[in-house]
Amino acid sequence: LFLITNAAAQTESARIQGTITDQAGAAVPGVTVSVTEKATNRNVIVQTGDNGSYSILSLSPGQYQIEVT
């Protein structure tokens, strides 16, 4: 699981993106990624694409819990 967070200089939003792989390094499509902002309990759920990647945009800066199932 790779995790990258960016905050743009002109807006206060962040992005979490990554790729889910198995132990052999192969991409895992169709995985559910749930991201919950700890301060507000706002939850965003996405699924990985064919190449195992996901991206969640327009997040407020803060602390998040990420669950992968």
Sine and cosine of phi, psi and omega as CSV:
sin_phi,cos_phi,sin_psi,cos_psi,sin_omega,cos_omega
0.00,0.00,0.87,-0.50,0.07,-1.00
-0.97,-0.23,0.65,-0.76,-0.05,-1.00
-0.76,-0.65,0.85,-0.53,0.01,-1.00
-0.79,-0.61,0.76,-0.65,0.03,-1.00
-0.83,-0.56,0.77,-0.63,0.02,-1.00
-0.83,-0.55,0.58,-0.82,0.15,-0.99
-0.82,-0.57,0.85,-0.53,-0.01,-1.00
-0.95,0.30,0.51,-0.86,-0.06,-1.00
-0.93,0.38,-0.52,0.85,-0.09,-1.00
-1.00,-0.10,-0.20,0.98,0.04,-1.00
-0.73,-0.69,0.37,-0.93,0.05,-1.00
-0.97,-0.23,0.95,0.30,0.08,-1.00
-0.67,-0.74,0.40,-0.91,-0.05,-1.00
-0.77,-0.63,0.20,-0.98,0.01,-1.00
-0.69,-0.72,0.65,-0.76,0.15,-0.99
-0.88,-0.47,0.78,-0.63,0.02,-1.00
-0.58,-0.81,0.40,-0.92,0.00,-1.00
-0.08,-1.00,-0.10,-1.00,0.03,-1.00
-0.71,-0.70,0.75,-0.66,0.04,-1.00
-0.99,-0.11,0.80,-0.61,0.02,-1.00
-0.77,-0.64,0.37,-0.93,0.07,-1.00
-1.00,0.03,-0.05,-1.00,-0.06,-1.00
-0.89,0.46,-0.41,0.91,0.02,-1.00
-1.00,0.06,-0.08,1.00,0.01,-1.00
1.00,-0.04,0.07,1.00,0.01,-1.00
-0.99,0.16,0.64,-0.77,0.03,-1.00
-0.89,0.45,0.59,-0.81,0.00,-1.00
-0.89,-0.46,0.97,-0.26,0.02,-1.00
-0.98,0.17,0.38,-0.92,0.11,-0.99
0.97,0.25,0.26,0.97,0.04,-1.00
-0.99,0.14,0.65,-0.76,0.04,-1.00
-1.00,0.03,0.79,-0.61,0.04,-1.00
-0.90,-0.44,0.86,-0.51,-0.01,-1.00
-0.91,-0.41,0.81,-0.59,-0.01,-1.00
-0.87,-0.50,0.84,-0.53,-0.03,-1.00
-0.86,-0.51,0.81,-0.58,0.08,-1.00
-0.97,0.25,0.83,-0.55,-0.10,-0.99
-0.90,0.43,-0.59,0.81,-0.08,-1.00
-0.95,0.31,-0.54,0.84,-0.12,-0.99
-0.88,-0.47,-0.17,0.99,-0.11,-0.99
0.89,0.45,0.27,0.96,0.10,-1.00
-0.90,0.43,0.77,-0.64,-0.08,-1.00
-0.86,-0.51,0.72,-0.69,0.08,-1.00
-0.82,-0.57,0.75,-0.66,-0.01,-1.00
-0.84,-0.54,0.76,-0.65,0.07,-1.00
-0.71,-0.70,0.24,-0.97,0.11,-0.99
-0.88,-0.47,0.53,-0.85,0.03,-1.00
-0.94,0.34,0.52,-0.85,0.03,-1.00
-0.99,0.17,-0.14,-0.99,-0.02,-1.00
-0.85,0.52,-0.48,0.88,-0.01,-1.00
-0.99,-0.13,0.22,0.97,0.05,-1.00
0.98,0.18,0.07,1.00,-0.07,-1.00
-1.00,-0.06,0.39,-0.92,0.07,-1.00
-0.56,-0.83,0.35,-0.94,0.04,-1.00
-0.50,-0.87,0.75,-0.67,0.05,-1.00
-0.84,-0.54,0.88,-0.47,-0.11,-0.99
-0.97,-0.25,0.18,-0.98,0.13,-0.99
0.84,0.54,0.72,0.70,0.08,-1.00
-1.00,-0.09,0.60,-0.80,0.10,-0.99
-0.95,0.30,0.60,-0.80,0.08,-1.00
-0.85,0.53,0.66,-0.75,-0.01,-1.00
0.28,-0.96,-0.22,-0.98,0.02,-1.00
-0.99,-0.14,0.67,-0.74,-0.06,-1.00
-0.76,-0.65,0.51,-0.86,0.16,-0.99
-0.96,-0.28,0.75,-0.66,-0.02,-1.00
-0.89,-0.45,0.79,-0.62,0.05,-1.00
-0.85,-0.53,0.69,-0.72,-0.01,-1.00
-0.86,-0.52,0.83,-0.56,0.02,-1.00
-0.74,-0.68,0.00,0.00,0.00,0.00
